[in-house]
């Protein structure tokens, strides 16, 4: 009887391992997301990054107003990581990249100050800046695709 019990445990463990390995690959949504990222242009990826930063800042504003400080801090940290990624992706051989880098550094720094002070007004102001950048890059992407750039 004990050998049957041991075999059942082994079979269950094996099934769990197989499920862990097959679930991500069989998840159609995960596959769709992976494929869509692979087919995006650089401009589309930049817009998506701004969308993510905007979402994280918006969520942080909401969480700060509900006194959920740890969650709000985590959202601002994610937004800062996105802004850092945008900064690191700049091609510094273009003059505008220097200005964008300064702007990204400003946003990154001010986000840190705003979350430390729990200052939702500053967060809203920074959210406006991020949203303006998102709109600008979306327009630039459309123009580039249309060959107007």
N, C-alpha and C positions, 0 to 999 in steps of 0.2 A: 504494500500500500504506500509506503513512504517513497518508493522509487517512482510510482505514478505521480505523486505530489510534486516531486522534484522535476519530473518531465513537464508537468503543467506549468510550473514557474518558468522553466527555460523557454517553452513555447511562447508564453505570454511576453517575456522579455524580448524574444526575437521579433515578435509581431510589433511591439512598440518601437523597436529599432528600425524595422522596415517602414513603419508609418512615418517616423521622423524623417527618414531619408526621402520618402516619396511625396509627402505632403507639399513641400515648397515647389517641387517640379510639376506637380499635378494641379497647382492652384492657378486657374486661368487668369485671375486678376494680377497675380504676381508676374506671370508670363507677359501679360499685356503691358504692365508697367515697365518691365525690363526692355521689351521690344520698343516701346515708345521712346524711352530714353536713348536708345541706340540710334534711332532715326531722327532725333531732334538736331536742329542746327545749333551752332554756338549761341546765336542770339536768342533762340527759344529757351535754351538752358538758362541763360542769364535771367530772362523774364521769370522762369520758374523759381529760380533762387530768390528773386525779389518777392515773388508771391509767398514763398515759404517764410521769409523774414517778416513780411507784413502780417501773415497769419500768427506767427509766434509773438510779435509785439502786441497785436490785438488781444490775443489770449492772455498775455501778461497784464495788460491793462484791466481786463475783466477780473482776473484772479487777484490782482492787487486791491481792487475795490471790494473784494470779498474777504480780504485779509488772509488769503492763501499764499503767504509770502514765499514759501519754499518752491511751490509749483510755478509761481510767477518768476522767480529767480531762474528756474530751469528753462523756462520759455525764453527769457532774455539771453541766457547763455547760448541757446540754440540760434537765436537771431544773430548774436555776435559771431558765432561760428560761420554762419552764412555770409555775413558781411566780410569776415576775414577771408573766406574763400573767394569772394568777388574781388577783393583787393589783391590776393595772390595771383589771380588769373589775368591781371592787367599786363598788357604789353607796353613796357615803359619806353619803347622807342617812339611812341606817339605822345605829343605834348599834352593832349587831353587826359592821358592816363595819370599824369602827375596830379592834376586837379582832382580827378576822381579818387585817386588814392588818398589825398588829403581829406576829401569829403567822407570816404569810407572810414578813415581813422577817427574823424570827428564823431560820426554816428556811433561807431563802436564804443568810443570813450564815453559819450553822453548817455548811451544806454546803460552802461555800468553805473554812472552817477545817478541816473534816474531810478534804477531799481534799488540802489542802496538807500536812497532817500524816500523810496515809495512814492515818487512824484509822478502821478498819472498824467498831469498836464504836460510835462516834458516828454513822457512816452508818446502821448498823442501828437505832439509836435514832430517828433522823430518818425512816427508812423506816417505822417503827412509827407515827410521828405522821402521816405522809402517808397511810398506809393507814387510820388511824382517821378522818381527815378524809374520805377516799373513801367509807367505809362510812356516815358521818354524812350526807354529801350524797346518797348513793344512797337512804338512807331518807327524807330530806327530799323528794327528787324523787318517790318513790313516794307519799308522803303528799299532796304537791301534786296529783299526777295523780288521786288518789282523792278529792280535794276536802276533805281533812281539815286543810288548812292555811288 
